[in-house]
Every structure is written in C-alpha cells, then in structure tokens.
Amino acid sequence: MRFYDRYVAGKSSADAPTEKDPPIAVESSDGKWRSEPHWPPLDSFNATARLKPGTYTDDATNNGTNDTFPPGPTGVGIWTFSKPFESDATYAGVPRLTVDVGTQAPDANLTAAVYDVDAKNSATLISRGTYLVPGNGGRFSFDLYGNDWQLPAGHRLGVLISSSHSEWYAHSPTGQTVNVRSASITIPYRSCARPDLIQGDPSIFLEGYKENAPFTVDAATVNAATDPAFPQPEPQHACSAAELAGGPASVPFAQGGGDGGTQGTPAGCVDTRKFAFRIHQPKKGRIVKAVAYVNGKRKAVAKAKRGKKVTRISVARLPKNKVFTLKIVATGSDKRQTISVRKYRGCKKSRPRTSTRGPRR
C-alpha cells in the first residue's frame, strides 16, 4: 500500500517509505510471499527432459483444468511424467518447449502444459502455452507461462502435449492428426532455500484454483508415461545473500582451487592447468563413470575398474581468464545419472546446479 500512498495519495517519503519495499515481491503456490532481487530467481537453473512422441487429433476438445462449465474432457493428449520427487523442489521460472511435428495441413493447434501431480494422481496445471503450427510442421520452440510453484516430495511433474485448452483459448480445430516426432522441455528449478518471508496474504484466486482446477489422471496412464530419465533437482540448500543475488562462491583448495603460492595460482582460484573435481558417491551403489564438459565440449572421461568406483576426475587446459561452464555427468552402478553444472568466473565459482535422471534399482 505504500506505493499507492506515495504515488496516488501523494504522501511524503517519510509517511510512505517505498524504498523499504522489496524490488520484486513473489507469491508462491503456498500463498506465502518473499522478496527477490530478480525474477526468474538468479539461483534458478534449467533441467531438460525428453518427452514421449505420439499423435493426437486436432479437435480442440481438451481442457487444461477441471474448472469448466459444463465439464469437458481433460488430460487428452501425449503425456510424460517424472518419477515422484525424492525431496521438496521449487519450480521457478519460464519453461521452454522444443518440438518436432508433422502435419498434413497448415494451422494445426499444439498446446503444451506442465502439471503438479500428487500421490493420488491429481493434476494441477502450473504452466501452459500454445502454438499454431505453420505449413506441414517442422521443428520449433516456444516459451510457456512462467510460475513459482512448490513441489512437495512425493509429487511429480506431468507434461501434456495436446490440441487445446478450450476453457482458456478459442482454438479453431483442423481435425487432422498431429504427429509429435520428438519433443523436450526445459524446466526451471530453484537451487537455494528461501526461509525468509515478507508480509502478504494469499491471493483471492489461489485457494479456489487449487480446489477446483485439478483433475485425476488414471493410474495406468501415469505408469505407462513415467520416464525414469526425467531429471529431478537435488534438495535445495542454504545460500548466502550474495549467492541468492546470483553471486559466486570461492573455490576451496580441496576442490581444485589454488593454494595461494606453491601452485602459482591465487588462493580460491581454479588452477587452469589441471583441475581435479571430486565425485560424490550416492547413498546406494557407486559411481562407475564420470564425464566432464567445458562450455559444452567433452574434455575428460573417468571410468571405474572392475569393482571399484570413480572418486575424482581431472580436466586439463581450462580456459584462462575467461568465464566458462563446467558440467560433470556421473553415472552410478544403477544407471542413475547425476548432472552437476557450475559456472566459473576467474577466482569465483557458482553454486552447483544439480539434477538427477535415470533408474534407481
């Protein structure tokens, strides 16, 4: 209200100190508010999931939510589900869909949606977007609406590609069959916990939406469309104020940083001649292979000998005096992969952006 007091009612800065207001006030799906210096959050990272191919009919009958009158079809199209989340996660940012489709005629409708699916298979829409396919199809990408949504442990993400969300948008159906040859979606996850909140009540729409919008997906559909390779984020961790603002952290000597003297590299800096990265072991099984990528190019591979585990991978000739991104893909004995991504800026590095994918036996 201070903003309105200051700029509408004309009160003084002493009576309406707007400088005390957060740069951005964000309400999450739990109805609680927090301050952010930037949105999407600067500590968010993207994880890309491959989606299942298939076909659907462009008949514009599917609805994105159950909040319709009269009730109409929901959940009709091509589903892909993650496995249930092992820890709480936060979906924070703008997802992006990339799809390759084939059509028989121009102007086919393609609608993509992301759902929060609970343990009872009740699906709540959290993001969506639609696209008019030109010509006979092809490969294209587009953003879906962004959101800030809490995903409790035990919930999963569901992604649906269909012809329509008829309760939201007036589609003009073409009646043709749309062939989704391949597709992927980039999901934004937050890496840092947010224990500090600001004043604010839940928005009026939120409670009714969470009660009326969900619909149930049958268990057979969920089981058939669940992909164990769908990436999941690691648990959110405590971060400093600088890290929440997108700032980097220093590099300890044990993790490849300089020692301030004998290596000829300043303390807390990466030794660009040869960087040793420690591989963390899973709670179950062991890491049998690790691959390091620098700015997207494969630079090193470490494989375990029979019965052994990979504990470290070394990368030589890193870029000097440049910003670079290091990605480590570690594969466990159960075929589960952990992907860790860090950005290095001189003597600083970001927090790891970590996700997992693949089966756990």
N, C-alpha and C positions, 0 to 999 in steps of 0.2 A: 504493500500500500504506500510505502514511502515514495515510490516513483510517481504515483498519481498525486500524492500530496505536494510533491515538489514541482512537477511539470504540468499538472492540470489545475490543482488548487492554488498554486503559486506560493507555497510556503517557502521559508528560507532554508538554507542548508543546515542551519542549527536545529530547526524543527523537523526537517525531513532529510537526514544524512544519507543520501543514496549511495555515497561511497562505501558504506558498510554492507551494501547488498552484494551477493555473490556475482562474479562475472556471468555465470550461467547457473541457473537452478534446474536440476534434473529430478523428475519424479520417476521412480522405478515402478515395476509391476506390483510391489508390495504396498504402494501408496505412500512410501516414505521419500523425503526429499534430501538432496545433498548438493553441495557446491562443486562445480567443476570449472577449471580454467579454460577448458576447450571441450567441444563435443563434435564428433565421437571422442571418447576419452583418449588421452595421449598414450596411455599404457595398454590400450587395446591392441590385439593382434588378430590376423586373419588365418583361418584354417580352411583349406579347400577340400570338399568332399565330392567324389564322383557319384552321380545319380544314375538310377537304373533307366535303361532305354525302354521303349514301348510305344504303343499307339493310343490315341483317344479320338473320339468323334467331336468335331467342332459344332456342337448343337446348342451351346450357350445355356445349358440347363443346370450346371453345377453351381452351388452356393458355397461361399467361403466360410460362413458361420451358420449356426443354428438360429440366429436371431433374425428370423424372417417370418413374414405372414403373407399368404399361407405358407406352411412349412414346405421346403423344397429339397431336392437331392443335395447331399453333401459328401465330400470325400471321394468324388468320382474322377478318376484320372490315374496317373502313374505315381505311385508312392515310393519313397525311400526313407527308411528310418535309421537312426543311430541306435546303438545299444543303450540301455539305461546308464545315466551318468553315475560315476562312482563317487563324485563329490559335488558340492554346490558349485554352480557356474553362473556367470552373468553374460547374457547376450547383449552387447553394447556397441552399436554402430550401424553401418549400412551394408547389408548383404548384396552380393552381385551374382547374377546367374549368367552362365555361358552355355549355349545350347546349339546343337546342330540338328536341324529338322528338314524333313522332306514333305512337300505338299503337292497337290495336283492343280491347284489354282491359287491366285493371289488372295491376300487379306484374310488368311486364317488367323483365328484368335489363339493366343498362347498366354496362359496365366500361371504364374508361379507363386507358391505360398509356403511359409515356414510356420510350423506349429509346435507348441509346447504340449507334449503328450505325457500324461501322468501314468501312474502304475495301473490304473483301470482303463487305459486306452482312451481317455477323454482328451480330445484335441482342441486346444485354444489357439486361434490364429494370432501370430505376433508380427508377421510381416508379409507383404504381398506386392506384386507388380504385374502388369500386363503388357502385351506387345502384339502389334499387328504384323504378321509375317509377310514380307514382300515376296512377289514373284512365286517361284516354286520352292522357296525355303532357302536354306543355307546355314551358315554359322554366324551367330551374333551374340551380343552380351548386353545386359541392361541391369540397372540398379533396382532393388526393391526398396520399399519404405523402411527407414531405419527405426530402431526401437531400443529401449533399455529395459530388459526383462530378466527376472530372476528365474533360474532353472535349478530347482532343488535336486539333490541326489535322489536317484530312483526315477526321475523323469527322463524323457528322451526327446530328441528333435525329430520331427517329421517334415519332409519336403514333398509337396504335391505339385505336379505339372498337369494342368487341365485346360479345358477350353474357356472357363469363365468363373467369375464370382458374380452371379447375376443379381445378388442383393446389393452390390456395390457399383457396378458399371453396366451400362446398357450395351451389351455386345450385339453385333449383327452376325448371326451364325451363317457359315457357308455350307454346313452339312457334310463336309469332306472328312476323310481320315487323315490325321496328322501323325507322321512317323517321327518320333524323337529318336534319332540315331545315337546320340550321345549328349551328355549334359553334366555340368558340375556347378557347384555353388560355393562361394566364398563366404564363410560365416565369421562375423566379428565377435571375439571373446575378450573379456577384461581380465588382465593378469593380476592386478593389485586389489586387495580388500579395501572396503570403504566403511570403516567403523563410525566415522563422524557424520552426523546428520544435521540438517537445518530445520527451521520451523516450517510447517506446512501440513495441511490436511489432505487426505486422499481426494482426488478429483471426483466430481459427482458421477461421471460416466463410468469410472473404473469398476466399482463394485457390481453394477448391473451388467457390465460387459462380461466380467469373469463368471457371472452366474448364468447368463443367457446365451453367450456365443458358443461355448464348447459343444461338440458333438462326439459321439463314440465311434471309433473305428473298430471293426470286428477283429478279434484276436488272430484269425487266420491271415488276414491282410497284413497285420503288423509283423507276424512271424515270417511270412514269405518275403516281405520287402525290407527286413532288417539287414543292414550291411555292417559286418564287424569291422570293416576298414574305415567306417565313417569316423573322422578324427574327433577326439574329445580333449578338452583342455585339462591341464594339471590343476590341482587346487590353488585358489587364489592365495597370495602371500602378503604379508605386511610390507609396505613400501615407505620410504622416506618421502617428505614433501617434494623434494627435487625429482624423485622418480615418478611421483604422481603427476608432476608437471612435464613429464617426458624426458627428464634429465637422465644422464648415465650414472653408473656406479664405477668405482675404481676397480682395477684388475689385481687381485691378490697374486703374490709370487707363486703360490702353490697351484694356481690356475693358469700359469703361463705369463704372468706379469714380470716386469724387470725387478731386479733386486736393488737397484739404485747404485750399482757400482761394478761388480765383477762381470756382469753380462754386457756392460756397455749400454744398457737400456735403463731409463729413469724408473724409479720405484713406482709401481702401479701401472706401468705401460706394458703393452704387448711387445714381446721380442719378435720382430718380424722375420728373423732368420729361421726360427723353428719354434712353433707354438705347440705345446703339449696340452691336450684337453682331457680332463679326467672323465671317464664314463661311469655314471651312476648305475648300480645294479638294481633290478626290480626286486620286489619282495618275494616273488616266486620265480624260480628259474634263474637264468643268467644271460648276459649279453654275448652273442656269438659273432656279431658283425657290426661294424660302425663305418659310416661313410661321411666324409667331410666335404662340404661345398663352400666355396668362397665366391660371392657375387653370382651364384647360380652355376658355377663350374665345378665339377668334381675334382678335388685336389688330393684326397688321400682315402685309402681303404685299409681297415684293420680287421682281420679275421682270426677267430679263436682256433687254437689247435684242439684236437680231439679231447673232449672232457674238460677243457679249460674255458676261460672267459676273457672277454676283451675289457680291459680296465682303463686304457688310455689310447688316444690317437694323436699323432703328431702331424702338423701341417707346416711345410717349409715354404719359404719365399712368399710371405704375405705382403700385400700392398703396403708401401711405405708412405707415411704422411698423407694417407687418404682414408676416407670413410669407406668401410667395407662391411658386408654382412656374412656371417659365418653360420652355416646350418649343419647340424650333426644329426644324422638319421641312424639310430641304434636299434638293431633287431635282436629280439630275445629268442631264447630257445623255444618259446611257444609261438613264434612268428609274429608276436606283437611288436609294433614299432613305436619308438618314442622320438619325436622330432623336436629339437631344440634350436631356436634361432636367436642369435644375438647380433646387434649392430655395434661396431667398434668405431670410435671417433678419437683418433690419436691415443691419448693415455686413458681414455674412458671407454666403458662398455655399458650397454643397456642391460636391464634385467632379461633373463631368458624368457622367450615366448615359447611355451612348451605345450605340445599336444600329443595324443597317442592314437594309434589306429591298429586295426588287425585283431585277430582272435586271441583269447586267453583260455587255455585249456585247463 
